[in-house]
Amino acid sequence: MDARSQSFSLPGRSRIRLSGAVLAAALIATTTFSAHAGDREQARRIHDRLAGVPPSEAVLGIMASQIRSGSAVQAAFTAMEDPAFYDVTLKNFAAPWTNEAMTPFVPLNDYTATVIGLVKDDRDFREVLWADVVYVGDTNLGLPAYSNVNNAHYETLERSSHSLQDALVRRTQSSLNGLPSDATAGVMTSRAASQAFFSAGTNRAMLRFTLVNHLCNDLEQLADVTLPVDRIRQDVSRSPGGDSRVFLNNCAGCHTGMDPMAQAFAYYEYEYDADADPDGNLGRLIYNTTEHPQTGTRVQPKYLINATNFEHGYVTEDDGWDNYWRQGDNRRLGWDNMLPGHGEGAKSLGQELAHSQAFAECQVSKVFRQVCLRDPVDSSDRNQLSTMVSSFQSSNYQLRQVFAESAAYCMGD
């Protein structure tokens, strides 16, 4: 047979002879089609992962072209122009951080809206824990005003047809909730976080869930029994069940670091009627600027409860905090040496947490899991996470960059 021609048998048809030139053209066309199909498949996967909805044909074509030209990250940014990225993906991404059950099935609130706003505006995401910032619906949308005693503003916005990408605008938190600007601390002083983590209890929950949600470490992972116990409050028994070893080997491990840091929240309370409103849906955040009649200082009474559990324990007199975790095993969290490691109030504590290496690594790992639908499994994944942490930091902590790079990396998954 002539090397320049081959014959093929097709079902139900006679044998067809193709010249070498025609065959070559057919193979080139097939190869080109397959390559383009791969680009389009990857583009569709990126869009699905970021927006949760299929792209239009026009957007798919643009993204496929960007991928062919070696700009998969740019294709991801194109996908993030879809309103669903903000209305669904980011909302579900941040919603579990706003409640103790860590469920995404909660209404839009000021915590979630602020996370979405910081991402869409490409702000330094570290502001989430310390800035005087809250995102609200634009005043021209006819929404109920932002309220300190209900969530109607955000629930109405969520039910509307307005995209959060366009509807959310940045405001100073202090202009809306009555806090002094130096008492604001990003989402930690949002109404939603206050309802979840300042209500009842001892305000330790605010620190614990901030560590879980923004440093990806729970207290058990941070326990260190080698640190001083001098700042542990009176409500912690030194002999639980009559055995001091339980305190020294277990309780102290968490409280030695937690109690000195949670002191930053000493002036905050979430006030609500526990009988008529057990979930605190109509409650409000309170911040003491003057002496409290029960304590004789600005400290909330909850910091002095159960004082007889151990009378010689620490008595909170102000909101001064210290980071004992800068010593011992938890130096691994990568604290910023440009910060002093101590301060007064929630804002400076938020800066301490947000400027840690653990904060940057946590954001990247959460986004990777959200976009790639899995945890890192091998050295290639771990190297990619390390690269994205560096990119996140060099991009002034813009979280959209992390979403884009994660989507580009996992577009073949």
C-alpha positions as CSV (number, residue, x, y, z in Angstrom):
1,M,0.0,0.0,0.0
2,D,1.2,3.5,-0.8
3,A,2.4,5.1,2.3
4,R,0.6,8.3,1.3
5,S,-2.8,6.7,1.4
6,Q,-4.8,4.3,3.7
7,S,-8.2,2.7,3.5
8,F,-10.8,2.4,6.2
9,S,-13.9,0.2,6.5
10,L,-16.9,2.0,7.8
11,P,-20.0,0.1,9.1
12,G,-22.7,-0.2,6.4
13,R,-20.5,1.6,3.8
14,S,-18.0,0.7,1.2
15,R,-14.3,0.9,1.7
16,I,-13.1,4.5,1.4
17,R,-9.6,5.5,0.3
18,L,-8.1,8.7,1.7
19,S,-5.0,10.3,0.4
20,G,-2.2,11.0,2.9
21,A,-2.9,14.8,2.6
22,V,-6.6,14.4,3.4
23,L,-5.8,12.1,6.3
24,A,-3.2,14.5,7.7
25,A,-5.7,17.3,7.5
26,A,-8.3,15.2,9.3
27,L,-5.9,14.3,12.0
28,I,-4.9,17.9,12.5
29,A,-8.5,19.0,12.7
30,T,-9.2,16.3,15.2
31,T,-6.2,17.2,17.3
32,T,-7.1,20.8,17.2
33,F,-10.7,20.1,18.2
34,S,-9.6,17.9,21.1
35,A,-7.2,20.6,22.4
36,H,-10.0,23.2,22.2
37,A,-12.4,20.8,23.9
38,G,-9.9,20.4,26.7
39,D,-9.6,24.2,27.1
40,R,-13.4,24.6,27.2
41,E,-13.7,21.7,29.7
42,Q,-11.1,23.3,31.9
43,A,-12.8,26.7,31.6
44,R,-16.2,25.2,32.5
45,R,-14.6,23.4,35.5
46,I,-13.1,26.7,36.7
47,H,-16.4,28.5,36.3
48,D,-18.4,25.8,38.1
49,R,-15.9,25.7,41.0
50,L,-15.9,29.5,41.5
51,A,-19.5,30.5,40.6
52,G,-21.4,27.2,41.0
53,V,-23.2,27.8,37.7
54,P,-22.3,27.1,34.1
55,P,-20.9,30.0,32.1
56,S,-22.6,31.6,29.1
57,E,-21.2,30.5,25.7
58,A,-19.5,33.9,25.3
59,V,-17.8,33.7,28.7
60,L,-16.8,30.1,28.1
61,G,-15.1,31.2,24.8
62,I,-13.2,34.0,26.5
63,M,-12.1,31.8,29.3
64,A,-11.0,29.0,26.9
65,S,-9.0,31.5,24.9
66,Q,-7.3,32.8,28.1
67,I,-6.4,29.2,29.1
68,R,-5.0,28.5,25.6
69,S,-2.8,31.5,25.9
70,G,-1.4,30.3,29.3
71,S,-3.6,32.6,31.5
72,A,-5.6,30.2,33.5
73,V,-5.5,32.5,36.5
74,Q,-7.0,35.3,34.3
75,A,-9.7,32.9,33.2
76,A,-10.5,32.4,36.9
77,F,-10.8,36.2,37.4
78,T,-13.2,36.2,34.4
79,A,-15.3,33.5,36.1
80,M,-15.4,35.6,39.3
81,E,-17.2,38.4,37.5
82,D,-20.3,36.2,37.7
83,P,-22.6,37.5,40.4
84,A,-23.0,33.9,41.8
85,F,-19.4,34.0,43.0
86,Y,-20.5,36.7,45.5
87,D,-24.1,35.7,46.1
88,V,-23.5,32.0,46.6
89,T,-19.9,30.9,46.8
90,L,-18.5,33.6,49.1
91,K,-21.7,33.7,51.2
92,N,-21.5,29.9,51.8
93,F,-17.7,30.2,52.3
94,A,-18.0,32.7,55.2
95,A,-21.4,31.8,56.7
96,P,-20.1,28.9,58.9
97,W,-17.7,31.3,60.6
98,T,-20.6,33.3,62.0
99,N,-22.2,30.8,64.4
100,E,-21.1,28.1,66.9
101,A,-22.8,25.3,65.0
102,M,-20.6,26.3,62.0
103,T,-23.4,25.8,59.6
104,P,-23.7,27.6,56.3
105,F,-27.5,27.6,56.6
106,V,-27.9,31.0,58.1
107,P,-29.2,34.3,56.7
108,L,-26.9,36.9,55.3
109,N,-25.6,39.1,58.1
110,D,-23.0,41.8,58.7
111,Y,-20.2,39.4,59.3
112,T,-20.7,37.5,56.1
113,A,-21.4,40.7,54.1
114,T,-18.2,42.2,55.4
115,V,-16.1,39.2,54.3
116,I,-17.8,39.3,50.8
117,G,-17.1,43.1,50.6
118,L,-13.5,42.8,51.5
119,V,-13.0,40.1,48.9
120,K,-14.8,41.9,46.1
121,D,-13.0,45.2,46.7
122,D,-9.6,43.4,46.8
123,R,-8.9,44.9,50.2
124,D,-6.1,43.7,52.5
125,F,-8.0,40.7,54.0
126,R,-6.3,41.1,57.3
127,E,-8.7,44.0,57.9
128,V,-11.3,41.3,58.6
129,L,-10.1,41.1,62.2
130,W,-9.3,44.7,63.1
131,A,-10.6,47.4,60.8
132,D,-13.4,49.9,61.5
133,V,-15.4,48.4,58.6
134,V,-18.8,46.9,57.8
135,Y,-20.4,46.3,54.5
136,V,-24.1,47.2,54.0
137,G,-26.6,47.4,51.2
138,D,-26.5,50.6,49.2
139,T,-28.9,53.3,50.5
140,N,-30.6,53.6,47.1
141,L,-31.9,50.0,47.3
142,G,-34.8,50.8,49.6
143,L,-33.7,48.4,52.3
144,P,-34.4,48.7,56.0
145,A,-31.6,50.6,57.7
146,Y,-28.8,48.8,59.4
147,S,-30.0,48.0,62.9
148,N,-28.2,47.2,66.1
149,V,-31.1,45.1,67.3
150,N,-32.1,42.9,64.3
151,N,-30.8,41.5,61.0
152,A,-33.6,42.8,58.8
153,H,-31.3,44.9,56.6
154,Y,-29.4,41.8,55.4
155,E,-32.2,39.4,55.2
156,T,-34.1,41.8,53.0
157,L,-31.1,42.3,50.8
158,E,-30.7,38.6,50.5
159,R,-34.3,38.2,49.4
160,S,-34.0,40.9,46.8
161,S,-32.8,40.5,43.2
162,H,-29.8,42.7,43.8
163,S,-26.3,41.1,43.4
164,L,-24.1,41.5,46.4
165,Q,-21.3,42.3,43.9
166,D,-23.0,45.6,43.2
167,A,-25.2,46.1,46.2
168,L,-22.6,46.0,49.1
169,V,-20.8,49.2,50.0
170,R,-18.2,49.8,52.6
171,R,-19.0,51.9,55.7
172,T,-17.3,52.5,59.0
173,Q,-18.7,50.2,61.7
174,S,-18.5,53.0,64.3
175,S,-20.9,55.2,62.4
176,L,-23.6,52.5,62.5
177,N,-23.2,50.5,65.8
178,G,-22.2,53.3,68.2
179,L,-18.8,51.8,69.1
180,P,-15.8,54.1,69.4
181,S,-13.6,53.6,66.3
182,D,-10.8,52.2,68.5
183,A,-13.2,49.6,69.9
184,T,-14.1,48.2,66.5
185,A,-12.3,45.0,65.4
186,G,-13.6,43.9,62.0
187,V,-16.0,41.0,62.1
188,M,-15.2,40.3,65.8
189,T,-17.3,43.3,66.7
190,S,-20.0,42.6,64.1
191,R,-23.5,42.1,65.4
192,A,-23.6,38.5,64.1
193,A,-20.3,37.5,65.8
194,S,-21.4,39.3,69.0
195,Q,-24.7,37.3,69.0
196,A,-22.8,34.1,68.5
197,F,-19.7,34.5,70.7
198,F,-20.3,37.3,73.2
199,S,-23.8,36.2,74.4
200,A,-23.7,34.6,77.9
201,G,-20.6,32.7,78.6
202,T,-17.3,34.3,79.5
203,N,-16.2,35.8,76.1
204,R,-13.7,33.1,75.6
205,A,-15.8,31.8,72.8
206,M,-14.9,34.8,70.7
207,L,-11.2,34.0,70.9
208,R,-11.8,30.3,70.3
209,F,-13.9,30.6,67.2
210,T,-11.7,33.4,65.8
211,L,-8.7,31.0,66.1
212,V,-10.7,28.2,64.5
213,N,-12.0,30.2,61.6
214,H,-9.1,32.5,60.9
215,L,-6.0,30.7,62.1
216,C,-7.3,27.1,61.5
217,N,-6.3,26.0,65.0
218,D,-8.6,25.0,67.8
219,L,-7.5,25.2,71.5
220,E,-6.6,21.6,71.7
221,Q,-4.0,22.1,69.0
222,L,-2.6,25.1,70.9
223,A,-2.6,23.6,74.4
224,D,0.8,24.2,76.1
225,V,1.2,23.2,79.8
226,T,4.6,24.8,80.0
227,L,3.4,28.4,80.1
228,P,2.7,30.5,83.3
229,V,-0.7,30.1,84.9
230,D,-0.8,33.6,86.5
231,R,-3.5,35.0,84.1
232,I,-6.0,32.2,84.4
233,R,-9.3,33.5,85.9
234,Q,-10.9,32.6,89.1
235,D,-13.7,30.6,87.5
236,V,-11.3,27.8,86.5
237,S,-11.0,25.2,89.3
238,R,-7.4,24.3,90.1
239,S,-8.5,20.9,91.4
240,P,-11.3,19.6,89.1
241,G,-12.9,16.6,90.8
242,G,-10.4,17.1,93.6
243,D,-7.4,16.3,91.5
244,S,-5.0,19.1,90.8
245,R,-3.2,17.0,88.1
246,V,-6.2,17.4,85.9
247,F,-5.8,21.2,86.0
248,L,-2.0,21.1,85.5
249,N,-2.0,18.5,82.7
250,N,-5.2,19.5,80.9
251,C,-7.1,22.7,81.8
252,A,-4.0,24.8,82.1
253,G,-2.8,23.9,78.6
254,C,-5.6,25.9,77.0
255,H,-6.2,28.6,79.6
256,T,-2.6,29.7,79.9
257,G,-2.8,31.2,76.4
258,M,-6.5,31.8,76.1
259,D,-7.3,33.8,79.2
260,P,-4.6,36.5,78.7
261,M,-5.8,37.0,75.1
262,A,-9.5,36.8,75.8
263,Q,-9.0,39.7,78.2
264,A,-9.1,42.0,75.1
265,F,-12.9,41.5,75.1
266,A,-13.4,42.5,78.7
267,Y,-15.6,45.5,77.9
268,Y,-18.0,43.7,75.5
269,E,-21.3,42.1,76.1
270,Y,-24.2,40.9,74.0
271,E,-27.4,42.1,75.7
272,Y,-30.7,40.3,75.1
273,D,-33.8,39.0,77.0
274,A,-33.0,35.3,77.5
275,D,-36.6,34.5,78.4
276,A,-38.5,36.3,75.6
277,D,-35.7,36.0,73.0
278,P,-33.6,32.9,73.9
279,D,-31.6,33.0,70.6
280,G,-30.8,36.7,71.0
281,N,-32.2,37.6,67.6
282,L,-33.3,41.0,69.0
283,G,-30.2,41.6,71.1
284,R,-27.5,44.2,70.7
285,L,-23.7,44.5,71.3
286,I,-22.8,46.6,74.4
287,Y,-19.4,48.1,75.0
288,N,-18.6,49.7,78.3
289,T,-17.1,53.2,78.1
290,T,-17.7,53.9,81.7
291,E,-17.6,52.1,85.0
292,H,-19.9,49.1,85.4
293,P,-21.9,49.2,88.7
294,Q,-21.3,45.5,89.5
295,T,-17.6,45.5,88.9
296,G,-16.5,49.0,89.7
297,T,-14.5,49.0,86.5
298,R,-15.3,48.9,82.8
299,V,-15.0,45.1,82.9
300,Q,-18.2,43.2,82.2
301,P,-19.5,41.1,85.2
302,K,-19.1,37.8,83.2
303,Y,-15.3,38.1,83.7
304,L,-15.7,37.8,87.5
305,I,-18.2,35.0,87.7
306,N,-17.6,31.9,89.8
307,A,-14.9,33.7,91.7
308,T,-15.0,31.1,94.5
309,N,-13.9,28.3,92.2
310,F,-10.4,29.6,92.9
311,E,-10.2,32.8,94.9
312,H,-6.5,33.3,94.2
313,G,-7.0,33.2,90.5
314,Y,-6.6,36.2,88.2
315,V,-9.0,39.1,88.6
316,T,-9.7,41.0,85.4
317,E,-9.4,44.8,85.9
318,D,-9.1,46.1,82.3
319,D,-8.9,45.0,78.7
320,G,-5.1,44.6,78.5
321,W,-4.1,41.4,76.8
322,D,-0.8,39.5,76.3
323,N,0.1,36.8,73.8
324,Y,1.8,34.1,75.9
325,W,1.8,31.9,72.8
326,R,4.8,33.9,71.5
327,Q,6.7,31.6,73.8
328,G,6.8,27.8,73.7
329,D,5.4,25.5,71.0
330,N,3.0,28.1,69.5
331,R,5.8,30.2,68.2
332,R,5.1,28.1,65.1
333,L,2.1,30.3,64.3
334,G,4.5,32.9,63.0
335,W,3.8,36.0,65.1
336,D,4.8,39.3,63.6
337,N,8.0,40.6,65.2
338,M,7.0,44.1,64.3
339,L,4.1,43.9,66.7
340,P,4.7,44.0,70.5
341,G,2.6,40.9,71.4
342,H,0.4,42.8,73.9
343,G,-2.1,45.6,73.9
344,E,-5.4,46.9,75.0
345,G,-8.7,45.9,73.4
346,A,-10.0,43.8,70.5
347,K,-8.5,45.9,67.7
348,S,-4.9,45.4,68.7
349,L,-5.6,41.7,69.4
350,G,-7.1,41.4,65.9
351,Q,-4.0,42.8,64.4
352,E,-1.9,40.4,66.4
353,L,-3.9,37.4,65.0
354,A,-4.3,38.7,61.4
355,H,-0.6,39.5,61.0
356,S,0.5,36.0,61.9
357,Q,1.8,33.5,59.4
358,A,-0.9,31.1,60.5
359,F,-3.6,33.6,59.4
360,A,-2.2,33.7,55.9
361,E,-1.8,29.9,55.7
362,C,-5.3,29.4,57.0
363,Q,-7.0,31.6,54.4
364,V,-5.1,29.8,51.6
365,S,-6.0,26.3,52.9
366,K,-9.7,27.2,53.3
367,V,-9.9,28.5,49.7
368,F,-8.0,25.5,48.3
369,R,-10.5,23.2,50.0
370,Q,-13.4,25.3,48.8
371,V,-12.3,25.4,45.2
372,C,-10.6,22.1,44.7
373,L,-13.2,20.2,46.8
374,R,-10.5,18.3,48.7
375,D,-7.6,18.7,51.1
376,P,-4.0,18.7,49.8
377,V,-2.9,15.1,49.4
378,D,0.8,15.2,48.2
379,S,3.9,17.2,47.9
380,S,2.7,18.9,44.7
381,D,-0.4,20.2,46.5
382,R,1.7,21.3,49.5
383,N,4.1,23.1,47.3
384,Q,1.2,24.8,45.6
385,L,-0.2,25.9,49.0
386,S,3.2,27.4,49.9
387,T,3.4,29.2,46.6
388,M,-0.1,30.6,47.1
389,V,0.6,31.8,50.6
390,S,3.6,33.8,49.3
391,S,1.4,35.2,46.5
392,F,-1.4,36.1,48.9
393,Q,1.1,38.0,51.0
394,S,2.8,39.8,48.0
395,S,-0.6,40.8,46.6
396,N,-1.4,42.7,49.8
397,Y,-3.5,39.9,51.1
398,Q,-6.1,40.0,48.3
399,L,-8.2,36.8,48.7
400,R,-9.5,36.8,45.1
401,Q,-5.9,36.1,44.0
402,V,-6.0,32.9,46.1
403,F,-9.3,31.8,44.6
404,A,-8.0,32.4,41.1
405,E,-4.8,30.5,41.7
406,S,-6.6,27.6,43.4
407,A,-9.0,27.3,40.5
408,A,-6.2,27.4,37.9
409,Y,-4.3,24.7,39.8
410,C,-7.3,22.4,40.1
411,M,-8.8,23.0,36.7
412,G,-7.7,19.5,35.7
413,D,-9.1,17.7,38.7
